[in-house]
Amino acid sequence: MHRALHALTVAAYLTLVAGVVVAQPPPGMPHSPVAAIVLGAVYATAATAGFSRVHRVSRRGPRIAFVAAQLLLGYAVFVTSGAMVGAILLLLVLVSQSMLLLPPRGALVIVALVPFAHTGMAWREGLREALGMLAAAAFAAVLTRLIMREQQARQELTHAHEQLREYALQVERLAVAQERNRVARDIHDGLGHSLTVVQMQVKAARAVLGSDPDRADAVLAKAQVQAEEALAEVRRSVGAIREPRPQAPLAEALRGLAEQASAAGVPTSLDVTGQARPLLTAAQESLYRAAQEGLTNVRKHAGATRAELVLDYTRPAAVRLEVRDDGAGLAADPAELPGYGLLGVRERAAHAGGRMSIESAPGRGATLSVEVPG
């Protein structure tokens, strides 16, 4: 907009020069071409270079002084040029600049004062010309105001777009972090569990390989099946499947975990209480992974002779899973235990809107509990 006003100022000055050289002023108006050209040049310089400098100043005083000086200088150009069109255009430039420099009320004052440049003319002609200039000044002020609002709206829209872009980047980073955590939990809970079972089955097979080859072969066959399941789990995690996978009923899936744990050397039972009901995917996944991690910890760390899974549907608005064992228990605070397994269980439970807790006493086993809405 500043460039447009500068171009209009230059055009107005050239029109002024052409007018004072060629045209004749209205009757009764003084006419001084040299003074008009010189004063017009001063006015045009101030309206371009001077305006650019004043516009960068935030204080109101310099802005008011600039507009007042330009108004008086514009009157002088108008009078010495003999009311030429170029002088009128220069005053209209001042109206637009006052809209950019002054508060709305101050700009309206300039709009009202500009027509007084016709004061020296005969009253009938002066009144007619003053009203015409008033209309032109009002039009210039309104047009400038509209352009200012449009520019402000564009700036706000650009700022909003930048904010949205930043929010989108933040959401993307958060989604990536959540997905990475999800894949990490899947790998730990799925692959870690399966490899633990395979490891224990291989150990059991080696222990009886010389004395009972048939039993060793049966245990190795189970280990092979478990390894194939682990491979499928790796493919699912690495492939980062977006759509939720079809899930077996929770009790059936837990029964499979209990059978695996029993085959790995820790007899495990499953007790389902209450009427089974459908659960949200996140809730069912949280309970299944909690059982998986709990049984893995029992086999690796508890030194237990037996374990038990309890799936409780008796609560009206929640489903609870417990993994119990008769092992050595926990000697430390569960929150201080190393590894990512229990952290993943806690995160899954929180994601499903539930919670995780652990009860344990040294030498009296441990109970891992996860409760989710459902």
N, C-alpha and C positions, 0 to 999 in steps of 0.2 A: 504493500500500500504506500509506503514511503517513496518508492521509486515512481509510482504513478503520480503522486503529488509533485515530485520534483520535475517529472516530464511536463505536467500541467503548468507548473510555474514557468518553465522555460518557454513553453508555447505561448503563455499569456504575455510574457515579456516581449517576445518577438512580435506578437500582435500589437502590443503597445507601441513598439518602435515604428512598425508600419503605419499605425494609425496616426501618430503625431506628425509623421513626415508627410503623409499623403492627404489624410482626411482633414476636414474643418470641424472645429468644436461647435457645440450648440450655441445659439445666440446668447450672449450675456455671460458665457463661461470664459475665464481667463485661459490663456494658452501660452505655454512656455515649453517648446519641444525639447530644448537642451536639458532644462531642469527635470522634465519628466523622464527623459532617457537615463540621466544620471541617478535620480532617485529610484527609478524602476530597477536599475542595475543593483543598487544597494539593497532594495527590497528583495529581489530575486536571490541574491547571494545569501541574505539572512534566512530566506524561506527554504533554502536547500541545505547549505553547510551549517548555518546557525541552528536550524530546526533539528538536524540530526544530533547535534551536541546537546541541545537543551532537552531533547526527548530522553536522553540517557540519564538525566538528572532527576532524581526522585523527589527532591524538595519542591514544594509548591511555589515558593517565592520567585525563583528564576523563571519558572514557566509563566507566571502571571506577568512578570516584567517583560518577557519576550513578546507575549501576545499584545500587551499594551503598546510597546514600542512599534510593533508591526502595524497595529491599527492606526496609529498616528502617521506612520510613514506611508501607509496605504492611502489615507486621506490626502496627504501631500501629493502623491503620485496621481491620484484621481483628479485633484484640482488643477495641477500644472499640465496634465495631459488634455484637459478640456473634456473630462468625463468620457474618455475613450473606452471601448469594449475591453481592451487589454487591461486597463486599470480595474475594471469591474471583476474580471477573471482573477486578478491578483488578490482582491478582497475575498473572493469566494474560496481561494486557496487558504486564506487565513481562517475562514470559518471551519474548513475541514481540519486544519491543524489545531485549532482551539478545541475541537472535539477530542483530539488525541492527547492534548496537554492538560486540559482543565476538567474539573468536575462538570457534570451535565448542566448545572445551573450557571456556572461561569461561561460555558459555551453558548447558552441561550442569551446571555447578556451580549456577547459578541454578535450574535445573529440580529439582536435588536438594535445594536449601535451601527452596524455596517451601513444601513440605508441613510444615516445622517450625513454621509458624504455628499448628498445632493442638496444640502442646506443652502448653498449659495445660488441655486437656480430659482427662476420664477416659480411662485408657489404652486401653480397648477401643474406645470411641467415637472417641477421638482417632486410634487406629491405622487404623480403618476410614475415617475422613474424610481422613487423611493419604494413604492409598493411593489413594483416589479423586482427591484433588488431584494426586498424583504422575502418575496416568494422564492427567488433563486437561492438566497442564503438559507432559508428554511429547508429547501429541497437538498442542498448540499449537506446540511447538518444531518438530515434524516438518512440520506444515502450513506454518509460516512459512518453513522451509528449502526446501520444495518451491516455494513462491511466489517465493522469492528466485532459485532456479535457473531458473524459468520466465522471470522478468524478465531475468535475465542472458542467457538464451538468446535472448530477443527483441532485446535490445540488440546481441548479437553478430550476429544475423541482420540487423538493420537496418544495422549497420556493414558487414557483408559485402555487402549490397545496394548501399550507397553506394560501396564499393570497386568492385563490378562495374559500377556505372553510370559511375564515373570511367574504368575500363578500357575500357568500351564507347565512351565519348567519345574516348579516346585512339586506340582502333582506328579509329573513324570518321574522326578527323582525319588519321591516317596513311593510311587508304584514300583519302581525298579528295586528299591530297598526291600519293600515288602515281598516282592516276588523272589528276590535272592534269599530272604529269610525263609520263605515257604519252601523253596527248593532245598535249602540247607536242612530244614527240618525233615523233609521227605527223605533225603538221602540218609540222614542220621537215623531216623526212626525206622525206615524201611530196610535200606541196605545194611545198616549196622545191626539191626535185629537179625536179619537173615544170615549174615556172615557169622554172627555169634552162634546161631543154631548149627550152621554147617561146621564151624570149628569144633564144637562140643561133640557133634556126631562123628566127625573124623577121629577125634581122640578116643571116643568110645569104640569105634571100629578097630583102631590100632590096638587097643587094649585086649581085644578078644580075637584078633586076627589069627594068632597061632593056635589057640585052643578051640575056637568055634568059628570056622570060616563062614558057615552059613549065616550065622547071626551078624558077623562083620559085613557080609555082603548085603544083608537087609538094611543095616544101619547106613551103609554107603549109598544104597539106593535112595533112602530118605534124604540123605545129604545132597544127592544129585537133584532131586525134586526141589529141595530148598534153594539150591544154587540157581536153578532155572527161574524160580520165583524172584530171586534177587536180581537176576539179569533183566527180567521184565520190569522190575521196580526201577532199575537204572535207566532203562529206555524211557520209562514214563517220566522220570525226573528230568533227564537231559533233554528230552523232547519238549519239556515244558508244555504239556497238553493244556490247552485253554479251557476246553469244555470239561465239566465234571464227569468223572468216569462212573459207569453204572456200579452201584454198590450192593453187595449182598446184605441180607438182614443182619443187624448188628449182632444178635445172639449167635447166628451161624458163623460170622466172622470171628467172634471171640472164642467159639468152640474150636475153630481151627487153630487159633493161637495156643489154646490150652493143650491140644493134642501135640503140637510142635514142642512145647515146653516139656511135656511128659516124655516124648521121644528123646529129648536131649538130656534126660536124667533127673528132672525135677517134676515129680507127679503133681499135676495141676488139675483142679476141678473148676467147673463153671456153675454158678448158682444164679438163676434169674428169678426175681420176685416181682409180682405185680403184672399187669396187663401190658404187653409190648405195644408201642405206638410209634408212628413214623416220626423221625427227627429231621431237622434241617441238616443239609450236607456238612456244614461246618461243625455242628454239634456231634454228629455221628463220627466224623473224622477225628475230632478231638478225643472222644472216648476210646475209639479203636487204637489210636496212636498212644494214648496213655497206657492202655493194657499192654501194648507191644513194648513200650519202653520199660514199664514196670517189670514185666517178666524177664526182659533182657538183663536188667539190674539184679534181679533175684538170682539168675543163673550165674552171672559174672561175679557178684560181690557178696551176696547174702549168706552163702553156705547153708542154704535152707534144705530141709528134707521134703518139704511139700509147699505148695502155693495154692491160692484160691482166687478166682475172679468172681466178684459179686456185682451183678447188674440189677439195679433197683429202680423199678418203675412206680413204686408206691406213692411217691410224692406227687402232689397235684399239678405242679407247674415246673418240675425239674426231673432230670434223670441223673442218677448217681452211679459211678463205677468205682469199685474198690479193688485194689490188688494187694492181697495179704500174703505174708509168708511167715514162717517160724524160724527165720534165720538169726543172724547175730545182731540185727538192728543197726541203727545209725549212732555212731559215737559223736558226730559233729552236727552242727546246725545244717539242715537241708539246703538253706540258702548259700552256704559256704562250700558246698560240694563242687568239685571240678567237673568239667565236661558240659556238653550242650544239651544232653538228653532231657533233664528235668526242666531246663530253661525252655526248650521247645514245647514240652507238655504245658507249662504255665502259659506260654504265648498262645498256643492253640486254644486253651480254655478261655483265656481273656478275649480272643478274637470271636469265639462263639458266644460271649456274654456270660461265661461261667467263671469258675475258680478252681484252683488246685490246692491241696493241703497234704501234709505228710505227718503221720503219727508214728513214733518209734521210741523204743527204749532198749538200751544195750542188753543183748542176750534174750530179748523177748520178741524179736521180729519187727516188722514194719508194715504200715498200711498206707498205700498211696491212694488218695481219693480225688476224683474229678467230678464236679457237678456242673451241668449245663442246663439251660432252659429247654423245656420240651414237654 
